[in-house]
Amino acid sequence: MENLFKVSSSPHVRSNDSTQEIMMDVAIAMLPATVFGVYQFGMRALLVLIVTVAACVLSEYVYEKALHKPITIYDFSAVVTGMILGLNMPASIPIWMPVLGSIFAIIIVKQLYGGLGQNFMNPALAARCFLLISFAGPMSAFTLDGWSGATPLAAMRNGSTMDLAALFVGKIPGTIGEVSVIALLVGAAYMVYKKVITLRIPVTYIVTVAVFVFLFGGMDPYYTACQVCSGGLIFGAFFMATDYVTSPITPAGQIVFGILMGVITGVFRLWGASAEGVSYAIILSNLFVPLIERVTLPAAFGREGESGLSKLLGGKGAK
């Protein structure tokens, strides 16, 4: 407690957790999904993951070395970016594509905006969207047990009925890290236990998608449950939407952020050209984070001031 009463420049209360420790916890939390993905899709999936992580780390090192900047690869942020990007790839993708995506994520989205803490959107998700737009065919080619087929979301879009148990366990085609809800929830529980994330953003996001799909998708509980367990929703909610840099810091802002992502995801899934939508929903919501924080910024305690919403509306602040 004595550290809390020392006079110093803000912030006055600091966490003992380092960036390296937090990033290592996130990487550990993704291991269950990684192991299941390799088990499901074979050693080709492991190769994609290794190459993607290595390309991210190497891109960061070469860029910083060339510009005589401090080397930051030891904070594990590039490793986490590589893991997220790799887990968002189909196992059959040509190896050079994740390499290109890694370079885009680290140099274009992260380093050119000042490095860790300065990027305005999640680098891994930005790279995935870049690859989806540039190489839609390979990025949407999913195989399972040697057979190519539609993802559960695409199948449901075409009117097919899915096996909810298979969706929950993960015996479905998809990207390397998104298929097993069980594995993802184990990793999410680890992050909550380590206090790396709170449940505010992911729960709000998932519940909003569920409510939206239920209301506008035929009010079918089974169909709604299949939608929640399909695609990248669980992976995105816990491992991408909770990114410290690109998500709101205010509690109310996190709720708004989750609702916004949920609505956009629901619109994409029910009426968009693609059956998915999680990556685009998170990226688009990232762009609204400064406005969300401004609107939800509370008035300072113990003094006259205006809340963020009051300022935006031009009203008077509360005393």
Residue, then its C-alpha position, 0 to 999 in steps of 0.5 A: m500500500e505504501n507505493l500508492f501514497k508516493v507523489s509522482s507523475s500520473p499514472h499513480v497506480r501501476s501494474n506489475d505486469s510487463t508487456q512481455e508477461i501479458m503477451m506470453d499469457v495470450a500466447i499460452a492461451m492460444l495453445p489449446a486452439t493451436v494444438f487442436g488445429v494441428y491435430q485436426f488439419g495435420m502438420r501442414a497447419l503447424l508449418v503455416l503457424i511456424v512460418t507466420v510467427a517467424a515472418c512476423v518476428l523477422s519483419e519486426y527485427v529487420y525493420e527496427k534494425a534498418l531504422h536503428k530503433p530499439i529491438t522489441i521482438y523480446d516483448f512477444s507482441a510480434v509472436v502473438t500477432g503471428m499466432i493470431l494471423g496464423l490461426n486465422m489461415p486455412a491449413s491449405i494456403p500457399i506459404w507465401m501468403p501468410v508471409l506477405g500478411s505478416i509483413f503487412a501486419i508488422i510493417i504497414v499496420k504496426q511499425l509505420y504507426g509507431g510500433l506497439g501501442q500506436n496502431f489504430m487497428n489490430p495488425a493481425l486482423a488488418a492483415r487477414c482482411f488484406l489477404l481476404i480481399s487480395f486472395a479470396g479463393p485461397m483464403s476461403a479454401f477449407t479442407l477436412d480429412g482430404w475433402s473440400g467443402a463449405t464452412p458451417l456458416a456458408a452451409m447454413r446460408n444455403g439452408s443446411t442444418m448443422d450438428l451443434a455438437a460437432l461445431f462445439v467440439g470442432k470437427i468442422p472445416g475452417t481456419i486453423g484456430e477457429v474450429s474448436v469452441i472448447a479449445l478456445l474457451v479453455g484459453a479464454a478461461y486462462m486469460v480471465y484467470k490471469k486477469v489479462i482480459t475481462l469478460r465485458i467485451p467478449v460477452t457483450y459481443i457474443v450476446t449481441v450477435a446471438v440476439f441479433v441472429f435470433l431476432f432477424g434470423g427466424m427466431d430459431p434457438y438451435y440456428t442461433a446456437c449454431q451461428v454462435c459456435s461457427g466461424g471466428l466469433i468465439f476466437g475473435a471475441f476473446f483473442m482479437a476484440t480484447d486487444y488493449v490498444t484497439s479497444p476502449i478503456t472505459p467500462a461503458g465504452q467496452i459495452v458499446f464496443g461489444i454491441l457495435m461489433g455484434v450488430i455489424t457481425g450480424v448484418f454481415r452474416l445474415w445479409g452480407a456477401s460473405a457468410e462470416g463478418v467477424s474480422y471486418a466487424i472488429i476492424l470497423s469497430n476499431l475505427f470508432v474507438p476514439l469516438i466511443e471513448r470520448v462519448t463514454l468518458p465519465a466526469a471527473f469525481g469531486r469536481e465540476g465537469e462534463s461527461g463525454l456524452s454531455k460534451l458530445l451533445g453540448g449539454k451541461g456537466a454534472k457537479 
